[in-house]
Amino acid sequence: MNRAEILDTAKQCVCTDRQSQYGTPEDSFNTIGRLWEDYLSAKGHRVDLKPHDVAAMMALLKIARIATGHGKADNWVDLAGYAACGGELEDLENPFDNEQRRTSQ
């Protein structure tokens, strides 16, 4: 796959396919974050995970798969999708900070 195909496929996945299967990234990543917080808390680690943190850690999972030599086109597509979701989620979580950053550039 070339980069345009990867991005187009990721867009199709995150904007239609995955959302119809799993719900919005805001909702599903928030749920995943809460479950991870509970798990880590039971192990003695208090964390506060935001939905964009979940996107970043899911991206790291894909990077780990790629790094082990088991990368497939699907991993690159998913990585692009997690990056897009994470960027949007962070913007939603910090609208004032991000608007201020955009206007100061």
Secondary structure as UniProt FT lines:
FT   HELIX           3..12
FT   HELIX           13..17
FT   HELIX           18..22
FT   HELIX           25..42
FT   TURN            43..44
FT   HELIX           51..65
FT   HELIX           66..70
FT   HELIX           73..93
FT   HELIX           95..103
//
